[in-house]
Every structure is written in structure tokens, then in C-alpha cells.
Amino acid sequence: MATASRPEKKILWFARLEYRFHAWRERRARASGRRPAVAAFPGYGGTEWVRVLGRVLIPPKEARRERGEYAGVRGWRSFVAVPIANATVTVTIDGVDHEVTADRGGVIDTVVPASLNAGWQTISMHVEGSEPVEARVFIVGDDVRFGVVSDIDDTVMVTALPRPLLAAWNSFVLNEHARQPVPGMAVLLERLMRDNPGAPILYLSTGAWNVAPTLVRFQRRHLFPSGALLLTDWGPTHDRWFRSGKAHKQRNLQRLAEEFPDIKWLLVGDDGQHDDEIYTAFTAEHPDQVAAVAIRRLTPAEAVLAGGRTAVDDHTAAGVPWVTGDDGSELLERLVDVGVIRDVATGS
């Protein structure tokens, strides 16, 4: 029994060390005159509630950048901001203030009661008397019956994330303009939004909250439809060296099923991680809440960089359309074939 308990104690010690390190960084940053600010992320909600997402940080000192709207940013700058644990944040929705508390990583992820019209709405957040920052939230109408959940890594953006060294290179070193979209995926997702007015799209990824601003700029630059970002935090927990990306996806899918019991979701992912396994389990548990599953096949080169492919199981007996394709264009064709997307040629 004593031997089995050692790893847990070591991980707990490492987690405590991380918290102390960030507290030391916060003291130094405040001593130099820098103050916390809120980084607001796109959220979502229903007509009577809003899931507010953001993070409280002391940002790094401004570096000289290239001029222009699309000036590039090195990935490492997203990770040097100082997270502020347990900060009290004021969220203002339709003129009403709500006080919420960030977690130990500075992440704001909370549900606030509010009565808002369907569609994109604007709320604001501020901390410690800082200037309020605006955040956009997509409110899902009560009559909406279709939505999209899409992975990001190697589904929307080519990242080769499963390989740690390549993931570190992509996240920390590479200029954000070097990140490439998966061909045809922006067209596919935009088509889905156009054919289903009022439908929500949520980008569910194992990526860190640090890269959320980069992802928003990436989506805008490559014409992906706007949607809420459901990311995670890196680092140890009370009982693990690293947070489980698989559990993060499973937990958020289950949450969406509970929040929107009348919506059928199109689940979009790739065969380089655990998407097929996660979507299979979700479909088995919630068959009436899945419109279809679309899995993008990695190219041979991407599969090598990603450490191989996950075998896509036989889903012929699933009762839910299950399609695969090499890119967004092929997935669009397959979704037309199974009737999830309307065929513009025939009008059916």
C-alpha cells in the first residue's frame, strides 16, 4: 500500500509547486506595476442562461510587432502571461452585474442567469477596476434542433498535436501565420451554418486556453464560422501529472447533451486522436442527440507526424450516419449523400 501511494504524493507535490510558482510570478508582476486583465473568449448559452468563458491574466509586456491587422505573433507569447488564481470578476449582461470567481488557473468557466435573444450577443467583463472587455456569446434559440461540435487539431487546423515535440514547436515557436487550415473544412462548416440558421457551432479541443486568442484570429483569417471555444488547461491536477484531453471532450459532450436535450449534433473530428472512440461512446449513450458523425482521415504524412491513426470502427449498425473523408470537400459530399446536408443541385 505504501508503494502505491508514492506517485500520488509526488504529483500532489508537483501541483503545489506549480501554484507556488505562479504566485511568485504574480507578486513580481504586480511589483513592477502590471495589473490583471480579462481575456474574454467566445461563449454560448440558452435564452435564460449564459456560459461565460475567459481567463484572468497579467499579460506580458508588449513587444514590437509587424504592422497591419494580421501581424503575426510567436506562439510562445501566449504562454508567458501570468494566470491569476481565484480572481473575482464582474460580468455585465444586459446592464446587470454578476460576480464570478476564476479557478486556480485563472480560467473563468461559469453559468450566469440572463434573458437574451437568440443569436450573437455582447457581454462585458472586468477585474480589479480594469477597463471592461467585451465578449461575444451565441444564444441558442428554443426552437433550434441542430448543432455542430468540431474538433480543432488536425480537423480544422493542421497541427500534428499528439506528438509532444511537434506540438511544442507548433504551439510555442511557430508564427501563427504558419498554421495551415485543413483543406475544405471552412467551406464545409460555413455551409452547415448557412443551411441551418440559428444553429450553434462549438469548437471542442484538447488545446490549452493560452492559444484561444490565436485560434480566434485563425478562424477569422481563414473564414471559419464563429463559435464558442471549449479548450482546457495544461498542467497537473490534484491526482494527475496532466489533465486528460479525452475526459475533457467526454465531459463537455455530456454537458451539451444535458444543456440542449432537443438538439441533434453533427460531430466532426479526425482519426489521429480519440475522436472516433469518444463519438462512438457518446452516440451509444445519446443516439437521439446525434445527427451524424464526420471523421476526417489524416494524410499519410500527417499520420506519421501524429504518431499513427486510430482505427475507425465499423458503424454500419449504429443507426446514425457515419462518414469519413480526406478533407472538408469529401466530407461535404458524404454528408450530402446521407442527407445531412441539402443537395443544392437537386434541392433535396
Secondary structure as a PSIPRED ss2 file (coil, helix, strand):
# PSIPRED VFORMAT (PSIPRED V4.0)

   1 M C   1.000  0.000  0.000
   2 A H   0.000  1.000  0.000
   3 T H   0.000  1.000  0.000
   4 A H   0.000  1.000  0.000
   5 S H   0.000  1.000  0.000
   6 R H   0.000  1.000  0.000
   7 P H   0.000  1.000  0.000
   8 E H   0.000  1.000  0.000
   9 K H   0.000  1.000  0.000
  10 K H   0.000  1.000  0.000
  11 I H   0.000  1.000  0.000
  12 L H   0.000  1.000  0.000
  13 W H   0.000  1.000  0.000
  14 F H   0.000  1.000  0.000
  15 A H   0.000  1.000  0.000
  16 R H   0.000  1.000  0.000
  17 L H   0.000  1.000  0.000
  18 E H   0.000  1.000  0.000
  19 Y H   0.000  1.000  0.000
  20 R H   0.000  1.000  0.000
  21 F H   0.000  1.000  0.000
  22 H H   0.000  1.000  0.000
  23 A H   0.000  1.000  0.000
  24 W H   0.000  1.000  0.000
  25 R H   0.000  1.000  0.000
  26 E H   0.000  1.000  0.000
  27 R H   0.000  1.000  0.000
  28 R H   0.000  1.000  0.000
  29 A H   0.000  1.000  0.000
  30 R H   0.000  1.000  0.000
  31 A H   0.000  1.000  0.000
  32 S C   1.000  0.000  0.000
  33 G C   1.000  0.000  0.000
  34 R C   1.000  0.000  0.000
  35 R C   1.000  0.000  0.000
  36 P C   1.000  0.000  0.000
  37 A E   0.000  0.000  1.000
  38 V E   0.000  0.000  1.000
  39 A E   0.000  0.000  1.000
  40 A E   0.000  0.000  1.000
  41 F E   0.000  0.000  1.000
  42 P E   0.000  0.000  1.000
  43 G E   0.000  0.000  1.000
  44 Y E   0.000  0.000  1.000
  45 G E   0.000  0.000  1.000
  46 G E   0.000  0.000  1.000
  47 T C   1.000  0.000  0.000
  48 E C   1.000  0.000  0.000
  49 W E   0.000  0.000  1.000
  50 V E   0.000  0.000  1.000
  51 R E   0.000  0.000  1.000
  52 V E   0.000  0.000  1.000
  53 L E   0.000  0.000  1.000
  54 G E   0.000  0.000  1.000
  55 R E   0.000  0.000  1.000
  56 V E   0.000  0.000  1.000
  57 L E   0.000  0.000  1.000
  58 I E   0.000  0.000  1.000
  59 P C   1.000  0.000  0.000
  60 P C   1.000  0.000  0.000
  61 K C   1.000  0.000  0.000
  62 E C   1.000  0.000  0.000
  63 A C   1.000  0.000  0.000
  64 R C   1.000  0.000  0.000
  65 R C   1.000  0.000  0.000
  66 E C   1.000  0.000  0.000
  67 R C   1.000  0.000  0.000
  68 G C   1.000  0.000  0.000
  69 E C   1.000  0.000  0.000
  70 Y C   1.000  0.000  0.000
  71 A C   1.000  0.000  0.000
  72 G C   1.000  0.000  0.000
  73 V C   1.000  0.000  0.000
  74 R E   0.000  0.000  1.000
  75 G H   0.000  1.000  0.000
  76 W H   0.000  1.000  0.000
  77 R H   0.000  1.000  0.000
  78 S H   0.000  1.000  0.000
  79 F H   0.000  1.000  0.000
  80 V C   1.000  0.000  0.000
  81 A C   1.000  0.000  0.000
  82 V E   0.000  0.000  1.000
  83 P E   0.000  0.000  1.000
  84 I C   1.000  0.000  0.000
  85 A C   1.000  0.000  0.000
  86 N C   1.000  0.000  0.000
  87 A C   1.000  0.000  0.000
  88 T E   0.000  0.000  1.000
  89 V E   0.000  0.000  1.000
  90 T E   0.000  0.000  1.000
  91 V E   0.000  0.000  1.000
  92 T E   0.000  0.000  1.000
  93 I E   0.000  0.000  1.000
  94 D C   1.000  0.000  0.000
  95 G C   1.000  0.000  0.000
  96 V E   0.000  0.000  1.000
  97 D E   0.000  0.000  1.000
  98 H E   0.000  0.000  1.000
  99 E E   0.000  0.000  1.000
 100 V E   0.000  0.000  1.000
 101 T E   0.000  0.000  1.000
 102 A C   1.000  0.000  0.000
 103 D C   1.000  0.000  0.000
 104 R C   1.000  0.000  0.000
 105 G C   1.000  0.000  0.000
 106 G C   1.000  0.000  0.000
 107 V E   0.000  0.000  1.000
 108 I E   0.000  0.000  1.000
 109 D E   0.000  0.000  1.000
 110 T E   0.000  0.000  1.000
 111 V E   0.000  0.000  1.000
 112 V E   0.000  0.000  1.000
 113 P E   0.000  0.000  1.000
 114 A C   1.000  0.000  0.000
 115 S C   1.000  0.000  0.000
 116 L C   1.000  0.000  0.000
 117 N C   1.000  0.000  0.000
 118 A C   1.000  0.000  0.000
 119 G E   0.000  0.000  1.000
 120 W E   0.000  0.000  1.000
 121 Q E   0.000  0.000  1.000
 122 T E   0.000  0.000  1.000
 123 I E   0.000  0.000  1.000
 124 S E   0.000  0.000  1.000
 125 M E   0.000  0.000  1.000
 126 H E   0.000  0.000  1.000
 127 V E   0.000  0.000  1.000
 128 E C   1.000  0.000  0.000
 129 G C   1.000  0.000  0.000
 130 S C   1.000  0.000  0.000
 131 E C   1.000  0.000  0.000
 132 P C   1.000  0.000  0.000
 133 V E   0.000  0.000  1.000
 134 E E   0.000  0.000  1.000
 135 A E   0.000  0.000  1.000
 136 R E   0.000  0.000  1.000
 137 V E   0.000  0.000  1.000
 138 F E   0.000  0.000  1.000
 139 I E   0.000  0.000  1.000
 140 V C   1.000  0.000  0.000
 141 G C   1.000  0.000  0.000
 142 D C   1.000  0.000  0.000
 143 D C   1.000  0.000  0.000
 144 V C   1.000  0.000  0.000
 145 R C   1.000  0.000  0.000
 146 F E   0.000  0.000  1.000
 147 G E   0.000  0.000  1.000
 148 V E   0.000  0.000  1.000
 149 V E   0.000  0.000  1.000
 150 S E   0.000  0.000  1.000
 151 D C   1.000  0.000  0.000
 152 I C   1.000  0.000  0.000
 153 D E   0.000  0.000  1.000
 154 D C   1.000  0.000  0.000
 155 T C   1.000  0.000  0.000
 156 V C   1.000  0.000  0.000
 157 M E   0.000  0.000  1.000
 158 V E   0.000  0.000  1.000
 159 T C   1.000  0.000  0.000
 160 A C   1.000  0.000  0.000
 161 L C   1.000  0.000  0.000
 162 P C   1.000  0.000  0.000
 163 R C   1.000  0.000  0.000
 164 P H   0.000  1.000  0.000
 165 L H   0.000  1.000  0.000
 166 L H   0.000  1.000  0.000
 167 A H   0.000  1.000  0.000
 168 A H   0.000  1.000  0.000
 169 W H   0.000  1.000  0.000
 170 N H   0.000  1.000  0.000
 171 S H   0.000  1.000  0.000
 172 F H   0.000  1.000  0.000
 173 V H   0.000  1.000  0.000
 174 L C   1.000  0.000  0.000
 175 N E   0.000  0.000  1.000
 176 E H   0.000  1.000  0.000
 177 H H   0.000  1.000  0.000
 178 A H   0.000  1.000  0.000
 179 R C   1.000  0.000  0.000
 180 Q E   0.000  0.000  1.000
 181 P E   0.000  0.000  1.000
 182 V C   1.000  0.000  0.000
 183 P C   1.000  0.000  0.000
 184 G C   1.000  0.000  0.000
 185 M H   0.000  1.000  0.000
 186 A H   0.000  1.000  0.000
 187 V H   0.000  1.000  0.000
 188 L H   0.000  1.000  0.000
 189 L H   0.000  1.000  0.000
 190 E H   0.000  1.000  0.000
 191 R H   0.000  1.000  0.000
 192 L H   0.000  1.000  0.000
 193 M H   0.000  1.000  0.000
 194 R H   0.000  1.000  0.000
 195 D H   0.000  1.000  0.000
 196 N C   1.000  0.000  0.000
 197 P C   1.000  0.000  0.000
 198 G C   1.000  0.000  0.000
 199 A C   1.000  0.000  0.000
 200 P C   1.000  0.000  0.000
 201 I E   0.000  0.000  1.000
 202 L E   0.000  0.000  1.000
 203 Y E   0.000  0.000  1.000
 204 L E   0.000  0.000  1.000
 205 S E   0.000  0.000  1.000
 206 T E   0.000  0.000  1.000
 207 G E   0.000  0.000  1.000
 208 A E   0.000  0.000  1.000
 209 W H   0.000  1.000  0.000
 210 N H   0.000  1.000  0.000
 211 V H   0.000  1.000  0.000
 212 A H   0.000  1.000  0.000
 213 P H   0.000  1.000  0.000
 214 T H   0.000  1.000  0.000
 215 L H   0.000  1.000  0.000
 216 V H   0.000  1.000  0.000
 217 R H   0.000  1.000  0.000
 218 F H   0.000  1.000  0.000
 219 Q H   0.000  1.000  0.000
 220 R H   0.000  1.000  0.000
 221 R H   0.000  1.000  0.000
 222 H C   1.000  0.000  0.000
 223 L C   1.000  0.000  0.000
 224 F C   1.000  0.000  0.000
 225 P C   1.000  0.000  0.000
 226 S C   1.000  0.000  0.000
 227 G C   1.000  0.000  0.000
 228 A E   0.000  0.000  1.000
 229 L E   0.000  0.000  1.000
 230 L E   0.000  0.000  1.000
 231 L E   0.000  0.000  1.000
 232 T E   0.000  0.000  1.000
 233 D C   1.000  0.000  0.000
 234 W C   1.000  0.000  0.000
 235 G C   1.000  0.000  0.000
 236 P C   1.000  0.000  0.000
 237 T C   1.000  0.000  0.000
 238 H C   1.000  0.000  0.000
 239 D C   1.000  0.000  0.000
 240 R C   1.000  0.000  0.000
 241 W C   1.000  0.000  0.000
 242 F C   1.000  0.000  0.000
 243 R C   1.000  0.000  0.000
 244 S C   1.000  0.000  0.000
 245 G H   0.000  1.000  0.000
 246 K H   0.000  1.000  0.000
 247 A H   0.000  1.000  0.000
 248 H H   0.000  1.000  0.000
 249 K H   0.000  1.000  0.000
 250 Q H   0.000  1.000  0.000
 251 R H   0.000  1.000  0.000
 252 N H   0.000  1.000  0.000
 253 L H   0.000  1.000  0.000
 254 Q H   0.000  1.000  0.000
 255 R H   0.000  1.000  0.000
 256 L H   0.000  1.000  0.000
 257 A H   0.000  1.000  0.000
 258 E H   0.000  1.000  0.000
 259 E H   0.000  1.000  0.000
 260 F C   1.000  0.000  0.000
 261 P C   1.000  0.000  0.000
 262 D C   1.000  0.000  0.000
 263 I C   1.000  0.000  0.000
 264 K E   0.000  0.000  1.000
 265 W E   0.000  0.000  1.000
 266 L E   0.000  0.000  1.000
 267 L E   0.000  0.000  1.000
 268 V E   0.000  0.000  1.000
 269 G E   0.000  0.000  1.000
 270 D E   0.000  0.000  1.000
 271 D C   1.000  0.000  0.000
 272 G C   1.000  0.000  0.000
 273 Q C   1.000  0.000  0.000
 274 H C   1.000  0.000  0.000
 275 D H   0.000  1.000  0.000
 276 D H   0.000  1.000  0.000
 277 E H   0.000  1.000  0.000
 278 I H   0.000  1.000  0.000
 279 Y H   0.000  1.000  0.000
 280 T H   0.000  1.000  0.000
 281 A H   0.000  1.000  0.000
 282 F H   0.000  1.000  0.000
 283 T H   0.000  1.000  0.000
 284 A H   0.000  1.000  0.000
 285 E H   0.000  1.000  0.000
 286 H C   1.000  0.000  0.000
 287 P H   0.000  1.000  0.000
 288 D H   0.000  1.000  0.000
 289 Q H   0.000  1.000  0.000
 290 V E   0.000  0.000  1.000
 291 A E   0.000  0.000  1.000
 292 A E   0.000  0.000  1.000
 293 V E   0.000  0.000  1.000
 294 A E   0.000  0.000  1.000
 295 I E   0.000  0.000  1.000
 296 R E   0.000  0.000  1.000
 297 R C   1.000  0.000  0.000
 298 L C   1.000  0.000  0.000
 299 T C   1.000  0.000  0.000
 300 P H   0.000  1.000  0.000
 301 A H   0.000  1.000  0.000
 302 E H   0.000  1.000  0.000
 303 A H   0.000  1.000  0.000
 304 V H   0.000  1.000  0.000
 305 L H   0.000  1.000  0.000
 306 A C   1.000  0.000  0.000
 307 G C   1.000  0.000  0.000
 308 G C   1.000  0.000  0.000
 309 R C   1.000  0.000  0.000
 310 T C   1.000  0.000  0.000
 311 A C   1.000  0.000  0.000
 312 V C   1.000  0.000  0.000
 313 D C   1.000  0.000  0.000
 314 D C   1.000  0.000  0.000
 315 H C   1.000  0.000  0.000
 316 T C   1.000  0.000  0.000
 317 A C   1.000  0.000  0.000
 318 A C   1.000  0.000  0.000
 319 G C   1.000  0.000  0.000
 320 V C   1.000  0.000  0.000
 321 P C   1.000  0.000  0.000
 322 W E   0.000  0.000  1.000
 323 V E   0.000  0.000  1.000
 324 T E   0.000  0.000  1.000
 325 G E   0.000  0.000  1.000
 326 D C   1.000  0.000  0.000
 327 D C   1.000  0.000  0.000
 328 G H   0.000  1.000  0.000
 329 S H   0.000  1.000  0.000
 330 E H   0.000  1.000  0.000
 331 L H   0.000  1.000  0.000
 332 L H   0.000  1.000  0.000
 333 E H   0.000  1.000  0.000
 334 R H   0.000  1.000  0.000
 335 L H   0.000  1.000  0.000
 336 V H   0.000  1.000  0.000
 337 D H   0.000  1.000  0.000
 338 V C   1.000  0.000  0.000
 339 G C   1.000  0.000  0.000
 340 V C   1.000  0.000  0.000
 341 I C   1.000  0.000  0.000
 342 R C   1.000  0.000  0.000
 343 D C   1.000  0.000  0.000
 344 V C   1.000  0.000  0.000
 345 A C   1.000  0.000  0.000
 346 T C   1.000  0.000  0.000
 347 G C   1.000  0.000  0.000
 348 S C   1.000  0.000  0.000
